[in-house]
Structure formats: C-alpha cells, structure tokens
Amino acid sequence: MRLYHLNPAALASGMLIAVLLILVGCSTTITPTATALPPNSPEARGLALFSGKGRCATCHSLSPDTVIVGPSLAGVATRAASRESGLTAAEYLEESILLPDKIKAPGFENMQMDTSLAKTLTFDEISDLVAYLLTLK
Ligand code: HEC
C-alpha cells in the first residue's frame, strides 16, 4: 500500500516543512537557551544541570574561544563527532564526563577535569547532560 502520493502539492508542502524544520533547528542551536528547548525535555534538564551551582558552567563557557578553566563548549557537538575514532559524538561526550583522564580535549592534555563530579551525577543526569551538549552544534 502506498502511503504517499507524490504529487507536486505534496512535494511542495513537504519541502516547506523541511525548510521550517531547518529554521527551527538553527534557531535552537544558535541560542541554546532554556526557552528554546522544549520544557522538561532531556535537553532542558541537561541545561539546568550544566548551569547548576558548582557544576559544568563554573569551568566551561558557551561563548566560542572563551576559556574559564576548561575549553569552551560552544560547538562541542560538532567537534565531538570527530574527536576519537570509533566514538560517536554522544559516546565521546559521555566519556568526557565519566572518564576525563582518559579523554582529553586538544590543548588541555595537561589538565584534569574533576573526576569526582561524575560521581555526584546519576545515570539519568549524565544522559540529560549529553542530550544538552549534543545541541551545542
Ligand atoms: C573544575 C573545572 C571543570 C568542571 C567543573 C567541569 N569541567 Fe569539563 N573540562 C575541564 C577541563 C580542564 C577539560 C579539558 C581536559 C579534559 O578534556 O579532560 C574539560 C573537558 C571537557 C569536555 C571535552 C571538551 C572537548 O572539546 O573535547 C567536555 C565535553 C566537558 N569537559 C564537559 C563537562 C561537563 C558536562 C561538566 C559538568 C558535569 C564539566 N565538564 C565540568 C574542566 C571542568
């Protein structure tokens, strides 16, 4: 059974939807603010965790090329995909949090991200954080 009949009107509306999705995608990635993320989504919970007192934002800026203690995480989702061969962006980000001594950001090889931090996070919180970091394209 065919679900879609490819007539020009359907194609045009499909393309319109695609363009709208791309626009929505861009606006959320350029300004990753709490309001741009669907409320109570993993990404929004991840942002709240990221910005929490004493947490990630203490050491990581979201403005490009701004080093607080660790590297800026602006665009990290894009970089993460090619950091370690064999690791997806999500796996790289997860390992960056869980095994900071094993995974090192280029230029920060001599620095140590706080390993105790990961121990204060639950599995669900780490997965929310990774979901949020993946929006930083
Ligand atoms: C005490 C400061 C500090 C805190 C807090 C901290 N980081 Fe880091 N982070 C670093 C440093 C330094 C590096 C670079 C060395 C390394 O890669 O281990 C780093 C590296 C990273 C990287 C790799 C970036 C890249 O470009 O490859 C990610 C991702 C990351 N941190 C995420 C987080 C998240 C998420 C949190 C909160 C759960 C967090 N960090 C909390 C200092 C910190």
Boltz pocket constraint, residues with backbone or C-beta under 6 A from the ligand:
constraints:
  - pocket:
      binder: B
      contacts: [[A, 50], [A, 54], [A, 55], [A, 56], [A, 57], [A, 58], [A, 59], [A, 60], [A, 69], [A, 70], [A, 71], [A, 72], [A, 76], [A, 79], [A, 83], [A, 92], [A, 93], [A, 96], [A, 97], [A, 100], [A, 101], [A, 103], [A, 104], [A, 105], [A, 106], [A, 108], [A, 109], [A, 111], [A, 112], [A, 113], [A, 114], [A, 117], [A, 129], [A, 133]]
      max_distance: 6.0
